[in-house]
Amino acid sequence: MSEAEKKAGKEAGISFEKALERLEQVVAEMESGELPLAESMKRFEEGAKLAGFCKKKLGETEKKIEILMNKNKCDEPEWAPFGDEDETAENADEDPAGQGELGL
């Protein structure tokens, strides 16, 4: 069993955050260009398994959120625009020349 397989086998007991941190380390090691080809392949295998693990965890979390949102459908949040979009519309009426912020 390769070292990458041993590490990937241990990942079942690690958190998403730890797996993501290790994946970032693997990517940095590979991007450095200092690893021999065989070691790069081991890192690639480990990285692929870690990426799969993280993707699976994100998918599970997304499903849980969807279930929770469906349970609370009657209490569905009301979405509002981000920022001061309403204030911008109000200020447009205050510029009688229609020149805007740039003074055009």
N, C-alpha and C positions, 0 to 999 in steps of 0.2 A: 504494500500500500504506500503510495507516494505521500510526501509531506502535505501537499495540497489537499489530498483526499482526507488525511487525518484532521487537518484544520477545518475543512468543510463539514466533516462529521461532527465536530465539536460545535459548529455554528447553531445546531438545533437548540442548544442551551444558552445561546447568547441573545442579547437584545438587538432590536433593529438598529439602535444607535451605535452599538459596538460593531455590528456587521458593516454599517456604513462607514464608520471610522477606519476599519481595516481595509475596506474596499478603496477608500481614498489613499491609504498608504500603498496598497498594491499598485494603483495607477501611478502614483508618484515614483515608485521604484522603477516601473516599466518605462515611464517617460524620461527618466534620467539617462537611459541609454547605456548604463554601465553594467547591466546584467548580461551574462553569457546567454546564448540562445536557449539552451536547455532550461536554465533558471527562468528565463522570460516565459517559456511555455508553462512552467509550473505556476508562475504568478498569474498567467492568463487563465488557466484552469480554475485556480482559486478565486480569481476575480469574477469569472463567469458564474460560479456557484454562489458567491456572495451577492452578486447582482440579482440572481434568481430568487434567493432568500429574501432580499429587500423588496423585490417586486411582489412576492407572495404576501409578505407582511402588510405592504401598502394596500393590496387588494382586499385582504381580510378586514383591514381597518375601514376601508371605504364601504364594504358591505355592512359592517356594523353601524356605521353612520347612517346609511340608507335605511336600515331597519329602524333605527331610533327616530329618524325623521318621519318615517311612515307611521310609526306608533303615535307620534305627536302631530299628526296631520292637521287636526283641528286647531292646534296651537302653532300653525306654520308661521314662521317669521315674515314680517313685511320687509321687503328689500327696498332700500333707499339709495339714491345716487351717492357716490363717494365724493367727498370734497364739498365745495361751495358752489355747486352748479346752479342752485336756485338763486343765490346771491348774485352771480354773474348775470343772470337774466334780468334781475331787478336793476342792476347798475346800467344795463344797456339802455334803459329808459331815461337815465339821467344824462345821457350824452346826446343833446339835441342835434348836434352837427353830424352825428354818426361817424365820428373820427376814430373811436375806439381808443385803446390804451396807447397806441403808437402815434397818435396825433395826425393821422393821415387824412 
